[in-house]
Amino acid sequence: MGGFFAAALKEDCIFDLFFGTDYHSHLGTRRGGLAAFDRKDGFCRSIHDIGNSPFRTKFSAELNEMRGNLGIGCISDYDPQPLLLRSQHGSYAIAAIGKINNQEELLREICRENRLHFFEMTSGEINQTELVAALINQRDHLVEGIRYAQERIDGSMSILILTKKGIYAARDLYGRTPVILGRKKEGFCASFESFAYLNLGYRDYREMGPGEISVITPEGVTVLAKPGKRMKICSFLWIYYGYPSSKYEGVSVEAMRCRCGAMLAKRDRMSREDADIVAGVPDSGTAHAIGYANASGIPFSRPLIKYTPTWPRSFMPPTQKKRELIARMKLIPVKDLIEGRRILLIDDSIVRGTQLRETGQYLFETGAREIHARPACPPLLFGCKYLGFSRSGSELEMIARRVIREEEGDAAEESVLKDYANPDSERFRMMQKRICEKMHFTSLRYNRLDDTLAAVGIPAEKLCTYCWNGEE
């Protein structure tokens, strides 16, 4: 996953670029980068590893060293970017957010037909943004190249391209990720997160449509390719990835989570006779828990406090064992709110199940009497093909798929998986019970997909639900 920000101003944009990009730190944990164009000095670029320290600490010097009135920035889980390139389109910088499933096929084709080479990173992979640029450069005009790249990629790709004359912004073909435009008197910005520009003096201008390509200058935004009619924005943005103060397609993340928790409570019908407190796993489970508490009448409480002074962002070690330890270290228990209590615990989702199981065990060890787990979305059955939000290397790392494999064997047919995705089926109820047993909860009940989508509030056909039901 990752996020990006762009600014085109009549004056120097580096201050806006620095803070606008920094506001996307929750979306990426490995690399950060800025690129700018100055009319006098030309292009400049800086990339840092942010794996062990926040973006601001690595890029604070750039506030004084970089200049330019046009700029793009990116924070990524994977690739160092923006890249600075020279082609038949001239010099430009590019940042790209998404996922390429047919990377090897595209690499072979480009290398065979154009005799190009690609720099290999230490992981043995290539930089996917470099591949996006190579696809764009197959066409004589930038807009044609952007559209060609998006159409050839199996997956999803939103793109920012910084040129001497303006910034090209392209939302992926089906709008799976957002690109939102802001405006102030000095110019315009483009952002993944809508809140990223508010404290910089911008106000909402508009959201780009699916597949739209526009060029942004200090004077305005010009549409170069009109939006398509089909949208499939990622539903998981509201459930987990989005920052609470963000909104997508006009729908607030925080408000959606509160509605989602309330709908879960109405379906669940737990009361103060069944549980003493409702608690959310910080941070993304908190608003879901508030919504549940308000609807159920069970008091909201914070028995787990996230320690933020030295853990301001999601540092992710390379091994699962260490990730579990880090996740536990960030949560500090409040024993007086735990001991002897029946806790209704809400998290945004269950992927592998390891972290929530550890959290439940932690609460039991601190004196909790019962733990009733309520994920805010259905079981995840399919690995994301479009954004790569899960770090799972295989679908079989997901706890729901492990349970299905134990019951059905290694190769469960699509029709069988569909049955497990149906909350009214016997297979679903069996899976839910088995997961509850594996995670040692007193009870477990998932939110339903129809309730989750209703909490978003936009037409269901505009929402991507692939990770839950395999439907594209």
C-alpha positions in Angstrom: 0.0 0.0 0.0 1.1 3.6 -0.2 -0.1 7.2 -0.5 0.9 10.3 -2.5 0.5 14.1 -2.6 1.1 16.7 -5.2 1.2 20.5 -5.1 1.2 23.1 -8.0 1.5 26.6 -6.6 2.3 30.1 -7.8 5.0 30.2 -5.1 7.4 27.7 -3.6 5.5 24.4 -2.8 8.0 22.5 -0.7 6.4 23.3 2.7 3.0 22.0 1.4 4.7 19.0 -0.3 6.6 18.1 2.9 3.6 18.1 5.2 1.0 16.9 2.7 3.2 13.8 2.1 3.9 13.3 5.8 0.1 13.1 6.4 0.2 9.8 4.4 2.6 8.1 6.8 -0.1 5.7 8.0 -0.3 4.2 4.5 3.4 3.2 4.0 6.2 2.0 6.3 9.3 1.5 4.2 10.1 4.4 1.7 9.4 8.1 1.4 10.3 10.4 -1.4 9.8 13.9 -2.7 10.5 15.4 -6.2 10.1 19.1 -7.2 10.6 21.3 -10.2 12.0 24.8 -10.0 12.0 27.2 -13.0 15.6 28.2 -12.3 17.2 25.0 -10.9 15.2 22.3 -12.7 14.3 19.0 -11.1 15.4 17.8 -7.6 14.6 14.6 -5.8 15.1 13.0 -2.4 14.3 9.4 -1.2 14.9 8.0 2.3 14.3 4.7 4.1 11.6 5.4 6.7 11.5 1.8 8.1 12.7 2.7 11.6 11.8 6.4 11.9 9.1 8.8 10.9 9.0 10.6 7.5 9.5 14.0 9.2 12.8 13.1 10.8 14.3 11.9 7.6 13.0 14.7 5.4 13.3 17.8 7.7 16.4 19.0 5.9 14.6 19.0 2.5 12.5 21.9 3.7 15.6 24.1 3.4 17.4 22.3 0.6 14.6 21.8 -2.0 12.9 24.4 -4.1 10.2 24.4 -6.7 6.6 25.5 -7.4 5.6 22.0 -8.6 6.1 18.9 -6.6 5.0 15.3 -5.9 5.7 13.1 -2.8 5.0 9.5 -2.0 5.2 7.1 1.0 5.3 3.4 0.1 5.4 0.0 1.6 7.6 -1.2 -1.2 9.2 0.8 -3.9 11.6 3.8 -3.6 9.8 6.6 -5.4 9.3 9.1 -7.0 11.6 8.2 -9.8 13.3 10.8 -12.0 13.4 9.8 -15.7 14.2 11.0 -19.1 12.4 9.8 -22.2 10.9 10.9 -25.5 8.4 12.8 -23.2 11.4 14.8 -21.8 12.4 14.7 -18.1 9.7 13.9 -15.6 9.3 12.4 -12.1 6.7 9.7 -11.4 5.0 8.1 -8.4 2.6 5.2 -8.6 0.3 3.5 -6.1 -1.3 0.1 -6.8 -0.5 -3.4 -7.6 0.7 -5.2 -10.7 -0.2 -8.9 -10.9 1.2 -9.6 -14.4 4.6 -8.0 -13.7 6.7 -10.8 -15.1 4.6 -11.0 -18.3 5.0 -7.3 -18.9 8.7 -7.4 -18.2 9.4 -10.2 -20.7 7.4 -8.3 -23.3 9.1 -5.0 -22.9 12.6 -6.5 -22.7 11.9 -8.6 -25.8 10.4 -5.9 -27.9 12.4 -2.9 -26.8 15.6 -4.4 -25.4 15.3 -2.4 -22.2 16.8 -3.3 -18.9 15.5 -2.7 -15.4 17.4 -2.2 -12.1 16.8 -5.0 -9.7 16.3 -4.2 -6.1 17.9 -6.1 -3.2 14.7 -8.1 -2.8 15.2 -9.6 -6.3 12.2 -7.7 -7.6 12.1 -4.6 -9.8 10.7 -1.3 -8.9 7.1 -1.5 -10.1 7.0 2.3 -10.7 9.9 1.9 -13.1 7.8 -0.7 -15.0 4.9 1.7 -15.0 7.1 4.4 -16.6 8.4 1.9 -19.2 4.8 1.2 -20.2 4.0 4.9 -20.4 7.0 5.4 -22.6 5.7 2.9 -25.2 3.4 5.7 -26.5 4.3 9.1 -28.0 2.1 11.2 -25.8 1.9 11.1 -22.0 -1.9 10.8 -21.7 -1.9 7.9 -24.2 1.0 6.3 -22.3 -0.8 6.6 -19.0 -3.9 5.0 -20.3 -1.9 2.3 -22.1 -0.1 1.5 -18.8 -3.3 1.3 -16.9 -5.0 -0.9 -19.4 -2.1 -3.3 -19.7 -1.7 -3.7 -15.9 -3.6 -6.6 -14.3 -4.4 -5.0 -10.9 -4.7 -1.3 -10.2 -2.6 1.8 -10.7 -3.0 5.5 -9.8 -0.2 7.8 -11.1 1.3 11.2 -10.5 3.7 12.6 -13.1 5.7 15.8 -12.5 6.7 17.7 -15.7 8.1 21.2 -16.2 4.7 22.5 -17.2 2.4 20.8 -14.7 1.5 17.6 -12.8 -0.4 14.8 -14.5 -2.8 13.0 -12.0 -4.4 9.8 -13.1 -6.8 7.8 -10.9 -6.9 4.0 -11.5 -9.4 2.8 -14.1 -12.0 1.7 -11.6 -11.3 4.2 -8.9 -10.1 1.6 -6.4 -8.0 4.2 -4.7 -9.0 7.9 -4.3 -7.4 10.9 -5.8 -8.8 14.1 -4.3 -8.1 17.7 -5.4 -7.8 20.7 -3.2 -7.7 24.4 -4.0 -6.4 27.6 -2.4 -5.6 31.0 -3.8 -2.0 30.1 -4.5 -2.8 27.0 -6.5 -4.0 23.3 -6.3 -3.1 20.0 -4.8 -3.9 16.3 -5.4 -4.0 13.8 -2.5 -4.8 10.3 -1.6 -6.2 11.4 1.7 -8.6 14.3 1.8 -7.6 15.6 5.2 -3.9 15.9 4.2 -4.4 19.4 2.7 -6.9 21.0 5.2 -4.3 22.4 7.6 -2.3 23.7 4.7 -5.1 26.1 3.7 -6.7 24.1 0.9 -10.4 23.4 0.7 -12.1 20.6 -1.2 -12.2 21.2 -4.9 -13.4 17.8 -6.2 -12.7 14.1 -6.4 -11.3 12.7 -9.6 -13.5 10.1 -11.2 -12.4 6.5 -12.0 -9.9 6.5 -14.9 -9.8 10.3 -15.1 -6.5 11.9 -16.2 -6.0 15.6 -15.5 -3.2 18.0 -15.5 -2.7 20.3 -12.5 -1.0 23.8 -12.7 -1.1 26.7 -10.3 -3.8 28.2 -12.5 -6.2 25.3 -12.6 -7.1 21.7 -13.3 -7.7 20.5 -16.9 -9.4 17.2 -17.6 -7.5 15.3 -20.4 -9.4 12.0 -20.2 -12.9 11.9 -18.8 -13.8 9.5 -16.0 -15.3 6.1 -16.8 -18.7 5.1 -15.6 -17.7 2.0 -13.6 -16.4 2.4 -10.0 -15.0 -0.2 -7.6 -13.5 1.7 -4.7 -11.9 -0.4 -2.0 -14.4 -0.9 0.9 -11.5 -1.7 3.2 -10.4 1.9 3.1 -13.3 2.8 5.4 -12.9 -0.3 7.6 -9.2 -0.1 8.3 -6.7 1.8 6.0 -8.3 5.2 5.9 -7.3 7.8 8.5 -10.3 8.7 10.7 -10.5 12.3 9.5 -10.5 11.3 5.8 -13.5 10.9 3.5 -13.9 9.1 0.2 -16.7 9.7 -2.3 -18.0 12.1 0.3 -18.3 9.5 3.0 -16.4 10.2 6.3 -14.2 7.3 7.6 -14.9 8.0 11.2 -18.7 8.4 10.7 -18.7 5.2 8.6 -17.0 3.2 11.4 -19.5 4.5 14.0 -22.4 3.4 11.8 -20.7 0.1 11.2 -20.3 -0.6 14.9 -24.0 0.4 15.5 -25.2 -2.0 12.8 -23.1 -4.7 14.3 -24.6 -4.1 17.7 -28.2 -4.2 16.3 -27.6 -7.5 14.6 -25.7 -8.9 17.6 -28.2 -7.9 20.3 -25.7 -8.1 23.2 -26.7 -6.0 26.3 -25.4 -5.0 29.7 -26.5 -8.4 30.9 -24.0 -10.0 28.5 -21.0 -7.7 28.7 -19.6 -5.1 31.1 -17.8 -2.9 28.6 -17.2 -2.4 24.9 -13.6 -1.8 23.8 -11.9 -1.1 20.5 -8.5 -2.3 19.5 -6.6 1.0 18.9 -6.7 2.8 16.6 -9.0 1.6 13.8 -11.2 -0.4 16.1 -12.0 2.5 18.4 -14.8 4.2 16.3 -16.4 0.9 15.5 -16.5 0.3 19.3 -18.0 3.7 20.0 -20.8 3.0 17.5 -21.4 -0.4 19.1 -21.5 1.0 22.6 -23.9 3.9 21.6 -26.3 1.4 19.9 -26.2 -1.3 22.5 -26.1 0.7 25.7 -23.0 -1.2 26.9 -20.5 1.4 28.3 -17.5 2.2 26.1 -14.1 1.9 27.8 -10.4 1.9 27.0 -8.8 -1.0 28.7 -6.0 -0.9 26.1 -4.0 2.3 25.5 -1.8 2.6 22.5 1.7 4.0 23.4 2.4 6.6 20.8 5.4 8.7 22.0 8.0 6.2 20.5 5.5 4.3 18.4 4.0 7.0 16.3 3.7 4.8 13.2 3.5 1.2 12.2 7.1 -0.1 12.3 7.0 -3.6 10.8 9.9 -6.0 11.4 10.6 -8.6 8.8 9.4 -11.7 10.8 5.9 -12.6 12.0 7.2 -13.4 15.5 8.7 -9.9 15.9 5.6 -8.2 14.4 3.5 -9.9 17.0 5.8 -8.8 19.8 5.8 -5.2 18.5 2.0 -5.2 18.2 1.8 -6.2 21.8 4.4 -3.7 23.0 2.4 -0.8 21.6 -0.7 -1.7 23.7 -0.6 -1.0 27.4 -3.3 -2.6 29.6 -5.3 -0.7 32.2 -5.8 -3.4 34.8 -8.5 -1.6 36.8 -10.7 -1.6 33.6 -10.0 -5.2 32.8 -9.9 -7.3 35.9 -13.1 -9.3 36.4 -14.8 -7.7 33.4 -16.7 -9.3 30.5 -15.2 -7.4 27.5 -16.8 -7.0 24.1 -13.7 -6.4 22.0 -14.0 -4.9 18.5 -11.2 -4.8 15.9 -11.4 -3.7 12.3 -10.8 -7.2 10.9 -9.2 -10.6 11.4 -6.5 -11.5 8.8 -4.0 -14.0 10.1 -5.6 -13.9 13.6 -2.3 -13.8 15.4 -2.4 -10.2 16.7 -6.0 -10.3 17.9 -5.4 -13.7 19.5 -2.4 -12.2 21.3 -4.5 -9.2 22.4 -7.2 -11.5 23.8 -4.7 -13.6 25.6 -3.1 -10.4 27.0 -6.5 -9.3 28.3 -7.2 -12.7 29.9 -3.7 -12.6 31.6 -4.6 -9.2 32.9 -7.7 -10.5 34.6 -10.5 -10.4 32.0 -13.3 -12.8 32.8 -14.7 -13.1 29.2 -13.7 -11.8 25.8 -16.4 -11.5 23.1 -14.7 -10.7 19.8 -16.6 -8.7 17.1 -14.7 -7.9 13.9 -16.1 -5.0 12.1 -16.2 -6.8 8.7 -16.7 -10.3 7.4 -14.0 -13.0 7.3 -11.3 -12.3 4.7 -11.2 -15.2 2.3 -9.3 -13.8 -0.7 -6.0 -12.0 -1.0 -6.3 -8.5 -2.4 -5.6 -8.3 -6.2 -5.7 -4.6 -6.4 -4.0 -2.8 -3.5 -2.1 -5.4 -1.6 -3.4 -4.2 1.8 -2.6 -7.6 3.5 1.0 -8.6 4.2 0.0 -12.2 3.8 2.2 -14.0 1.3 -0.5 -16.5 0.6 -4.2 -16.7 1.0 -3.7 -19.8 3.1 -2.0 -17.6 5.8 -5.5 -16.1 6.5 -7.1 -17.8 9.4 -10.4 -18.2 7.6 -8.7 -20.0 4.7 -6.7 -22.2 7.1 -9.9 -23.4 8.7 -11.5 -24.0 5.3 -8.4 -26.0 4.2 -8.6 -28.1 7.3 -12.3 -28.9 6.5 -12.3 -29.1 2.7 -8.7 -30.1 1.8 -6.1 -28.1 -0.1 -8.2 -27.2 -3.2 -11.6 -25.8 -2.1 -13.7 -25.1 -5.2 -15.0 -21.6 -5.9 -18.6 -22.6 -5.2 -17.5 -23.9 -1.8 -15.7 -20.7 -1.0 -18.8 -18.8 -1.9 -20.8 -20.9 0.5 -18.3 -20.0 3.3 -18.8 -16.3 2.4 -22.5 -16.6 3.0 -23.3 -15.7 6.7 -26.5 -17.7 6.6 -24.8 -21.0 5.6 -23.9 -23.9 7.8 -20.3 -23.7 6.5 -20.0 -20.1 7.6 -21.3 -20.9 11.1 -18.9 -23.8 11.4 -15.9 -21.7 10.2 -16.8 -18.9 12.7 -17.0 -21.4 15.5 -13.6 -23.0 14.6 -11.9 -19.6 14.4 -13.4 -18.7 17.8 -11.9 -21.9 19.3 -8.5 -21.3 17.7 -8.4 -17.8 19.1 -9.6 -18.8 22.5 -12.4 -16.2 22.7 -15.5 -16.6 24.8 -17.5 -15.9 21.6 -16.9 -14.6 18.1 -19.3 -13.0 15.7 -18.3 -11.4 12.4 -20.1 -8.4 10.9 -22.1 -9.2 7.8 -21.1 -7.9 4.4 -24.5 -6.3 3.7 -24.3 -4.4 7.0 -20.7 -3.4 6.3 -21.6 -2.0 2.9 -24.8 -0.3 4.2 -22.6 1.5 6.7 -20.6 3.0 3.8 -23.8 4.3 2.3 -22.9 4.5 -1.4 -24.4 2.0 -3.9 -22.9 -1.5 -3.3 -22.1 -1.9 -7.0 -19.5 0.9 -6.7 -17.6 -0.9 -3.9 -15.0 -3.5 -4.3 -15.7 -6.6 -2.0 -13.2 -9.0 -3.6 -11.4 -9.8 -0.3 -14.6 -11.0 1.3 -16.6 -12.8 -1.5 -14.2 -13.0 -4.5 -16.4 -10.8 -6.6 -14.7 -8.3 -8.9 
